[in-house]
Amino acid sequence: MSTTRASTKDRSAVRTLLRLWPYVRPVRVRLFTAAFVAVVASCAGLVIPLVLKWMVDGPVADRDHAGVWLGALYLLLLGVAESVLFGLRRWLVARPLAHVEAEMRADLYRRLQRLPVAFHDRWPSGQLLSRGTTDLMLLRMFLAFPLTFLLVNGVTIIIGVIIMLMQDWSLGLVILGPAIPVMVMCVIFEHRYAVVARLAQDQVGDLTTVVEESVLGIRIIKGFGRHRSQARAFRELSHTLRGTELRKARLLAAIWAVIVTLPEVAIGAALVLGSVQVADGELSAGTLVAFLSTALALRWPVDSIGFLLAMSQEAATATERYFEVMDAEPEGPGGPGGSGSRELPAAGGGERAAEAEAAADGLVFEGVVFRYPDAEPDSAPTIARVDLHIRAGESMALVGATGSGKTTLTALVPRLHEVTSGRILLDGEDIAAMSREELRAMVAVAFEEPTLFSASVGENVLMGAGDGAGREELERALAVAQADFVHALPQGTGTQVGEQGLSLSGGQRQRLALARAVVGRPRFLVLDDPLSALDVHTEAAVEAALRQVLADTTALIVAHRPSTVLLADRVALLSGGRITAVGTHHELLRTNAEYAHLMSGETAGATAGNQAGNQAGIQEDDRR
């Protein structure tokens, strides 16, 4: 399901994790201080065996009760110091790491807002969601624990081995015996675990996508009784993820078996050899106690290597997944050269006409070609050299069969997609020369599939206006869209509409989306079949109010119904990605067979639908 799989074959975990440094740098002082405190605490624990050696060879051997009590006091103080220092380490890292996680999440959200529509078309939403939640949680855990303790445990092991060698070099060599096989196993484990960890995290993203789609599409699932098939799909993905997690568990169990068993065998061998040396008088009992105490103190640092490496690999994978999004090319700010490399219309016979078009006011498509970025290089473009001029203050209806490219063409105006070649001009200015902020302040859009946010009705509508818009603009836009139903809601325009606006009917959502498009009094208006979900009576009322808005703006309207076409001054017929005819509705009906066929089918369908609706007494939009 996921399209974001990445190979870990040539990945360096260290090099990947170093990409976190810009986020860690602002809090590096506290993190380095915390690491130093942890090293001191760990070293304090290694002093305990030396105190035991002094006690056994001194006060215990001499039956000095005062010395034993003094030694016990030393051990107590060392234990308290160690616990206090580790508590201080945790306090030092808690706040800065929460800050790092918050900054990374904010940057990810900002980048998602700036990435082009083509990126979001390719990526499942669950994959993006898992990067902003699960992956960032793994990174915070890595910075809080494995990052510090890989250093602390490494220093502890080195110092502990030096202490043991100083006590007795022969016993020290016995303890060091398993070091080489353990290191070899760690290298093998790291490589294998990296692959499985990446697979598991991608599968979590796939599972998140299924859950999200099931929640958003719950009406479809219930309406068609598909809950069993959806549950089956979820179980299959869940079972696949379970298998991957078990593979991770088996790898971790294998490395732990090696890391725990070999050092334990070495400690047992050292105990036997040391006991023989004590019996022969070659080694003092205190030295053996100190040696074994040091070896036992190193058990935790050695045993923890397995899961610290595992957490580090998961963090490296999470970092890799995070930067897959952050490295994606965002939309540029626009302006000269801001649209990237694209072909301009060829100079020649049409040059004078192009200059005349450029000087004209209104909306001009000049030799516009568009091909989706992921389309095959030799495939036909979706939009194939469109030339169209919508004069200032004019409304143009865009008509065409399903799949002719109408929605794609309208998406080029606010630069939701960049043209492959050609150019689009607003009042004589190339939109590629404008910043996106400037362009989208001039152009308002209403899509066929209206999207509402988990906010109030008023907030959803005023998203289409500037910061200074208030109650007057809101009421005017609601009146144009015939959305008076909002005043009957529990809190009026302050009513929360819920996720995706699913608490409203389709027609109500579409009217709010239309109100959002007109609330800012835009100079250019792009409407993608904005009345498709309305009943015939509501549609007529909206059209009457919308005519007043269209009188003061330049509009491109995707239309399927004759009633919507009649809103426009002229009609453009889009066929196979090309504009094949332009004229008034009545002219095209007389002169263009394809247009007459489209309108006759729409008229017949609309008439039958309206008759059925009237007979059934259906008034869906205002019943909710």
C-alpha positions in Angstrom: 0.0 0.0 0.0 2.7 2.4 0.9 4.7 4.1 -1.8 7.4 5.4 0.5 9.6 2.3 1.0 13.3 3.1 1.2 16.3 0.8 1.1 18.5 0.6 4.1 21.3 -1.3 2.2 23.8 1.6 2.1 22.4 3.6 5.0 24.7 4.6 7.8 22.8 4.9 11.1 25.3 7.4 12.5 25.3 9.6 9.4 21.5 9.5 9.4 21.2 10.4 13.1 23.6 13.3 12.7 20.9 15.0 10.7 19.2 15.6 14.0 22.0 17.9 15.1 20.3 21.2 14.0 17.4 20.4 16.3 19.7 19.3 19.2 22.2 22.1 18.9 20.0 24.7 20.8 19.8 22.4 23.8 23.3 20.8 23.5 24.6 22.3 26.8 21.9 20.6 28.9 22.3 17.4 27.0 26.1 17.3 27.3 25.7 18.2 31.0 23.3 15.4 31.4 25.7 13.0 29.7 28.6 14.1 31.9 26.4 13.7 35.1 25.4 10.2 34.0 29.1 9.3 33.4 30.0 10.6 36.9 27.1 8.6 38.4 28.2 5.4 36.6 31.8 5.9 37.7 30.6 6.4 41.3 29.1 2.9 41.0 32.5 1.5 40.0 34.1 2.9 43.2 31.9 0.6 45.3 34.0 -2.6 44.4 37.2 -0.7 45.5 35.6 0.1 48.8 34.6 -3.6 49.2 38.2 -4.6 48.5 39.4 -2.3 51.2 36.8 -3.6 53.7 37.5 -7.3 53.0 41.3 -7.0 53.1 41.3 -4.5 56.0 38.5 -4.1 58.6 36.9 -7.5 57.9 40.2 -9.4 58.0 41.3 -7.5 61.1 37.9 -7.8 62.8 37.7 -4.0 63.0 34.1 -3.2 63.7 34.5 0.5 63.4 36.2 0.1 60.0 33.3 -2.1 58.8 30.8 0.6 59.9 32.9 3.3 58.2 33.0 1.2 55.0 29.2 0.7 55.1 28.8 4.5 55.4 31.0 5.0 52.3 28.9 2.5 50.4 25.7 4.2 51.5 27.0 7.6 50.4 28.1 6.3 47.1 24.7 4.7 46.5 22.9 7.9 47.4 25.2 10.0 45.2 24.7 7.6 42.2 20.9 7.8 42.5 20.9 11.6 42.9 23.1 12.1 39.9 20.9 9.8 37.7 17.8 11.7 38.9 19.6 15.0 38.0 20.3 13.6 34.5 16.6 12.8 33.9 15.6 16.3 35.0 18.2 17.9 32.7 16.9 16.1 29.6 13.1 16.2 30.1 12.4 19.8 29.1 14.9 20.2 26.2 13.8 17.0 24.6 10.2 18.0 24.7 11.3 21.2 23.0 13.1 19.3 20.3 10.1 17.1 19.6 7.8 20.1 19.4 10.1 21.9 17.1 10.4 18.9 14.8 6.7 18.4 14.7 6.1 22.1 13.9 8.7 22.0 11.1 7.0 18.9 9.7 3.6 20.5 9.7 4.9 23.7 8.1 6.6 21.6 5.4 3.4 19.6 4.7 1.6 22.9 4.1 4.2 24.1 1.6 4.5 20.8 -0.3 2.8 20.8 -3.7 -0.5 19.1 -4.3 1.3 16.5 -6.4 3.2 15.3 -3.3 0.0 14.9 -1.3 -1.6 13.0 -4.2 1.2 10.4 -4.1 1.5 10.0 -0.3 -1.0 8.1 1.9 -2.2 10.3 4.7 -1.5 7.6 7.3 2.2 7.5 6.3 2.4 11.3 6.9 0.5 11.0 10.2 2.8 8.2 11.5 5.9 10.4 10.8 4.4 13.2 12.9 3.5 10.9 15.8 5.2 7.5 16.1 8.4 8.4 14.5 8.9 11.6 16.5 8.1 9.7 19.7 10.9 7.2 18.8 13.3 10.1 18.2 12.5 11.7 21.6 13.1 8.3 23.3 16.4 7.9 21.5 17.6 11.3 22.5 16.5 10.7 26.1 18.0 7.3 26.7 20.0 5.4 24.0 22.0 8.5 22.9 23.2 9.1 26.4 23.7 5.6 27.6 25.6 4.4 24.5 28.2 6.9 25.6 27.8 6.3 29.4 27.9 2.5 29.1 30.8 2.7 26.7 32.8 4.8 29.2 31.7 2.6 32.1 32.8 -0.6 30.3 36.2 0.9 29.4 36.9 2.1 33.0 35.6 -1.1 34.5 37.9 -3.2 32.3 40.8 -1.0 33.3 40.0 -1.5 37.0 39.7 -5.3 36.5 43.0 -5.5 34.6 44.7 -3.5 37.4 43.3 -6.0 40.0 44.5 -9.0 38.1 45.5 -9.1 34.4 44.9 -12.8 34.0 41.4 -12.7 35.3 40.9 -9.6 33.2 41.8 -11.4 30.0 39.3 -14.2 30.9 36.6 -11.5 31.1 37.6 -9.9 27.8 37.5 -13.3 26.0 33.9 -12.9 24.7 34.5 -9.3 23.5 35.3 -10.2 19.8 32.3 -12.6 19.2 30.0 -10.1 20.9 31.1 -7.3 18.6 30.7 -9.4 15.5 27.2 -10.4 16.5 26.4 -6.7 17.2 27.4 -5.7 13.6 25.3 -8.5 12.1 22.4 -7.7 14.3 22.6 -4.0 13.5 22.4 -4.6 9.7 19.5 -7.1 9.9 17.5 -5.1 12.5 17.7 -1.9 10.4 15.9 -3.6 7.5 13.1 -5.0 9.7 12.7 -1.8 11.7 12.1 0.2 8.5 9.6 -2.4 7.3 7.7 -2.3 10.6 7.5 1.5 10.7 6.2 1.7 7.1 3.6 -1.0 7.9 2.5 1.2 10.9 1.9 4.0 8.4 -0.1 1.7 6.2 -2.2 0.6 9.1 -2.8 4.2 10.2 -4.0 4.9 6.7 -6.6 2.1 6.8 -7.8 3.3 10.2 -8.1 6.9 9.1 -9.9 6.0 5.9 -12.3 3.7 7.8 -13.2 6.5 10.2 -13.7 9.1 7.5 -15.6 6.7 5.3 -17.7 5.2 8.0 -20.9 6.2 6.2 -19.9 4.4 3.1 -18.8 1.3 5.1 -22.1 1.2 7.0 -24.2 2.2 4.0 -22.9 -0.7 1.9 -22.4 -3.2 4.7 -18.7 -3.4 4.1 -17.6 -3.6 7.7 -16.6 -7.2 7.4 -14.4 -6.6 4.4 -12.8 -3.6 6.0 -12.2 -5.5 9.2 -10.6 -8.3 7.1 -8.3 -5.8 5.4 -7.3 -4.4 8.7 -6.7 -7.8 10.2 -4.5 -8.7 7.2 -2.4 -5.6 7.7 -2.3 -6.1 11.4 -1.2 -9.7 11.0 1.6 -8.6 8.6 2.8 -6.0 11.1 2.6 -8.6 13.9 4.8 -10.9 11.9 7.3 -8.1 11.4 7.3 -7.2 15.1 7.9 -10.9 15.9 10.9 -10.9 13.5 12.3 -7.9 15.5 11.7 -9.7 18.7 13.5 -12.8 17.4 16.5 -10.7 16.4 16.6 -9.0 19.7 16.3 -12.3 21.6 19.2 -13.7 19.6 21.5 -10.8 20.3 20.5 -10.8 24.0 21.2 -14.5 24.2 24.8 -14.0 23.0 25.4 -10.8 25.0 24.1 -12.2 28.2 25.4 -15.8 28.0 29.0 -15.2 26.9 29.8 -12.6 29.6 28.1 -14.8 32.3 30.3 -17.8 31.2 33.4 -15.6 31.4 32.4 -14.4 34.9 31.9 -18.0 36.0 35.4 -19.0 34.6 36.9 -16.0 36.4 35.3 -17.0 39.6 36.7 -20.5 39.4 40.2 -19.3 38.4 40.2 -16.6 41.1 39.1 -19.0 43.8 42.0 -21.3 42.9 44.4 -18.3 43.1 43.0 -17.2 46.5 43.4 -20.8 47.8 47.0 -20.9 46.6 47.7 -17.5 48.2 48.4 -15.8 44.8 45.4 -13.4 45.2 43.8 -11.8 48.2 40.1 -12.4 49.0 39.5 -8.6 48.8 40.9 -8.4 45.3 38.7 -11.3 44.1 35.7 -9.7 45.7 36.5 -6.3 44.1 37.2 -8.0 40.7 33.9 -9.9 40.7 31.9 -6.9 42.0 33.3 -4.8 39.1 32.4 -7.6 36.6 28.9 -7.8 38.0 28.6 -4.0 37.9 29.4 -4.2 34.2 26.6 -6.7 33.5 24.0 -4.0 32.9 26.1 -1.9 30.6 26.9 -5.0 28.5 23.4 -6.5 28.6 21.9 -3.2 27.5 23.9 -3.1 24.3 21.3 -5.1 22.5 18.2 -3.0 23.1 20.2 0.2 22.9 21.4 -0.8 19.4 17.8 -1.7 18.5 16.4 1.6 19.7 19.2 3.4 17.8 18.3 1.6 14.6 14.6 2.4 15.1 15.6 6.1 15.7 17.7 6.1 12.5 14.8 4.7 10.6 12.5 7.3 12.1 15.0 10.0 11.2 15.2 8.7 7.6 11.4 8.7 7.3 11.1 12.2 8.8 13.6 13.7 6.4 11.9 11.9 3.4 9.2 14.5 3.9 11.5 17.4 4.9 13.7 16.8 1.8 10.7 16.9 -0.6 10.9 20.0 -2.8 8.3 22.5 -1.5 6.4 25.1 -3.5 8.7 28.0 -4.1 7.5 31.5 -3.2 6.9 32.3 -6.8 8.1 35.4 -8.5 10.5 35.4 -11.4 11.7 31.9 -12.1 9.7 30.7 -9.2 7.7 28.1 -11.2 10.8 26.1 -12.1 11.8 25.1 -15.5 9.0 25.2 -18.0 8.8 25.7 -21.7 7.5 29.1 -23.0 5.4 29.4 -26.2 7.4 29.2 -29.3 8.0 32.5 -31.0 6.9 32.9 -34.6 3.5 33.5 -36.3 1.6 33.7 -33.0 3.9 36.3 -31.5 1.9 39.3 -32.2 -1.3 37.6 -31.0 0.5 36.6 -27.8 1.5 40.2 -27.2 -2.0 41.3 -27.7 -3.3 38.7 -25.3 -0.7 39.6 -22.7 -1.8 43.2 -22.9 -5.5 42.3 -22.4 -7.2 42.3 -19.0 -8.8 39.3 -17.6 -7.7 35.6 -17.4 -5.6 34.4 -20.3 -4.4 30.8 -21.0 -1.6 31.0 -23.6 -0.4 27.8 -25.1 -0.9 26.0 -21.8 0.3 22.3 -21.6 0.2 20.2 -18.5 1.3 16.7 -17.8 1.3 15.2 -14.3 4.8 14.8 -12.8 4.4 11.0 -12.3 3.0 10.5 -15.8 4.9 8.4 -18.4 7.2 10.7 -20.4 5.8 9.6 -23.7 2.1 9.8 -22.6 -0.3 12.4 -24.0 -0.5 15.5 -21.7 -3.7 16.0 -19.7 -4.0 19.6 -21.0 -2.7 19.9 -24.6 -2.0 23.5 -25.6 -5.0 25.5 -24.4 -5.5 29.0 -25.6 -8.4 30.9 -24.0 -9.1 34.5 -23.0 -11.7 35.4 -20.4 -12.2 39.1 -20.5 -12.2 41.2 -17.4 -15.6 41.1 -15.7 -16.7 38.2 -17.9 -17.9 34.7 -16.7 -16.8 31.7 -18.8 -18.4 28.3 -18.4 -16.0 25.4 -19.0 -17.9 22.4 -20.3 -16.6 18.9 -21.3 -17.0 15.2 -21.0 -15.8 13.4 -17.9 -12.0 13.1 -18.0 -11.5 15.9 -20.5 -9.3 17.9 -18.0 -11.7 20.5 -16.7 -10.7 20.2 -13.0 -7.0 20.0 -13.9 -7.3 23.2 -15.9 -8.9 25.1 -13.1 -6.3 23.9 -10.7 -3.6 25.6 -12.8 -5.0 29.1 -12.1 -4.1 29.2 -8.3 -1.0 27.2 -9.1 -2.1 24.1 -7.3 -0.1 22.5 -10.2 2.5 24.2 -12.3 2.0 24.3 -16.1 4.4 22.1 -18.0 4.7 24.8 -20.8 2.9 27.9 -21.8 1.7 30.5 -19.4 -1.4 31.9 -17.6 -1.9 35.6 -17.2 -4.1 37.6 -14.8 -4.7 41.1 -16.1 -1.7 40.8 -18.3 0.7 39.5 -15.6 2.2 36.0 -15.8 1.1 34.1 -12.6 4.6 32.5 -12.6 6.0 36.0 -11.9 3.8 36.4 -8.8 4.3 35.1 -5.4 1.8 32.4 -4.4 0.6 34.6 -1.6 -0.1 37.4 -4.0 -1.7 35.1 -6.5 -4.0 33.3 -4.1 -5.1 36.6 -2.6 -6.5 37.5 -6.1 -8.0 34.1 -6.9 -10.7 32.3 -4.9 -11.7 28.7 -5.6 -14.6 26.4 -4.7 -14.1 22.7 -5.4 -16.7 20.2 -6.4 -15.8 18.1 -3.3 -16.1 20.7 -0.5 -13.7 20.3 2.4 -14.6 21.7 5.8 -12.4 21.8 8.9 -13.1 20.9 12.5 -14.0 24.5 13.3 -17.1 26.7 13.5 -19.2 27.6 10.5 -18.0 31.1 10.6 -14.4 30.2 10.8 -14.7 27.9 7.8 -16.3 30.6 5.7 -13.9 33.4 6.8 -10.9 31.3 5.7 -11.6 32.7 2.3 -11.2 36.4 3.5 -8.5 38.6 4.8 -7.7 39.0 8.4 -9.9 42.1 8.7 -13.1 40.3 7.6 -16.0 40.3 10.1 -19.6 39.7 10.6 -20.8 41.8 7.7 -18.7 39.9 5.1 -19.8 36.6 6.6 -23.5 37.4 6.4 -23.1 38.7 2.8 -21.3 35.5 1.7 -23.9 33.2 3.5 -26.7 35.1 1.7 -25.0 34.7 -1.7 -24.6 30.9 -1.1 -28.2 30.7 0.3 -26.7 29.2 3.4 -29.3 30.7 5.8 -29.7 27.2 7.3 -26.6 28.0 9.6 -28.8 30.3 11.7 -31.0 27.3 12.6 -27.9 25.4 13.9 -27.6 25.2 17.8 -25.0 28.0 18.0 -25.6 29.6 14.6 -22.4 30.5 12.8 -20.5 29.5 15.9 -21.6 25.9 15.6 -18.7 23.4 15.2 -19.2 21.4 12.0 -17.1 18.4 13.0 -14.4 16.6 11.1 -14.7 17.0 7.3 -18.1 18.7 7.9 -19.8 15.3 8.0 -22.5 16.6 10.4 -23.9 18.6 7.4 -25.5 17.4 4.2 -23.6 17.4 0.9 -25.6 20.4 -0.3 -25.0 22.3 2.9 -21.2 21.7 2.7 -21.2 22.8 -0.9 -23.0 26.1 0.0 -20.5 26.8 2.8 -17.6 26.2 0.4 -19.2 28.6 -2.1 -19.6 31.2 0.6 -15.9 30.7 1.5 -15.0 31.4 -2.1 -17.0 34.7 -2.4 -16.5 36.1 1.1 -13.3 37.9 0.2 -14.7 39.6 -3.0 -12.0 38.1 -5.2 -10.9 39.6 -8.5 -10.9 36.2 -10.1 -13.2 33.3 -9.2 -12.7 29.7 -10.1 -15.7 27.4 -9.4 -15.5 23.7 -10.1 -19.2 22.6 -10.5 -20.2 24.4 -7.3 -23.9 23.6 -7.4 -23.8 19.9 -8.2 -25.2 18.8 -4.8 -28.1 21.3 -4.6 -31.7 20.6 -5.3 -33.4 22.5 -8.2 -35.0 25.1 -6.0 -31.9 25.9 -3.9 -29.8 25.9 -7.1 -32.1 28.5 -8.6 -31.9 30.8 -5.5 -28.1 30.4 -5.4 -27.7 31.2 -9.1 -29.8 34.4 -8.7 -27.6 35.6 -5.9 -24.4 34.5 -7.6 -25.2 36.5 -10.7 -24.6 39.7 -8.6 -21.2 38.4 -7.5 -20.2 37.4 -11.1 -21.0 40.9 -12.3 -18.0 42.3 -10.3 -15.5 39.6 -10.9 -13.8 37.5 -13.7 -14.9 33.9 -13.3 -14.1 30.5 -14.7 -16.9 28.0 -13.9 -16.8 24.3 -14.5 -20.4 23.4 -15.5 -22.4 20.3 -16.2 -25.9 21.5 -16.0 -27.5 23.9 -18.5 -28.7 26.0 -15.6 -25.1 26.6 -14.4 -23.9 27.2 -18.0 -26.5 30.0 -18.3 -24.8 31.9 -15.4 -21.8 32.5 -17.8 -21.5 35.1 -20.6 -19.7 32.6 -22.8 -18.9 28.9 -22.9 -15.7 27.0 -23.7 -15.8 23.4 -24.7 -12.8 21.3 -23.5 -12.3 18.1 -25.4 -9.3 15.8 -25.1 -7.4 18.5 -23.2 -8.0 21.1 -25.9 -10.4 24.0 -26.2 -12.4 23.0 -29.4 -15.1 25.7 -29.4 -15.9 29.0 -27.7 -19.2 30.9 -27.9 -22.5 31.5 -26.2 -24.6 28.6 -25.0 -27.1 29.0 -27.8 -24.4 29.4 -30.5 -22.7 26.2 -29.5 -26.0 24.4 -29.3 -26.6 25.3 -33.0 -23.1 24.9 -34.3 -21.3 22.2 -32.2 -22.6 18.6 -32.2 -20.4 17.5 -29.2 -21.7 20.4 -27.1 -25.3 19.8 -28.1 -24.9 16.1 -27.2 -23.4 17.0 -23.7 -26.2 19.5 -23.0 -29.0 17.2 -24.3 -27.8 14.4 -22.0 -27.4 16.8 -19.0 -30.9 18.3 -19.7 -32.6 14.9 -20.0 -30.8 13.7 -16.8 -31.6 16.9 -14.9 -35.2 16.8 -16.0 -35.7 13.2 -14.9 -33.9 13.8 -11.7 -35.9 16.9 -10.8 -39.2 15.2 -11.6 -38.3 12.3 -9.3 -37.2 14.6 -6.6 -40.4 16.7 -6.7 -42.5 13.6 -6.6 -40.7 12.2 -3.6 -40.7 15.6 -1.8 -37.0 15.4 -1.2 -35.5 18.5 0.4 -32.3 17.0 1.7 -30.3 20.1 2.1 -32.5 21.9 4.6 -33.9 18.9 6.5 -30.8 18.4 8.7 
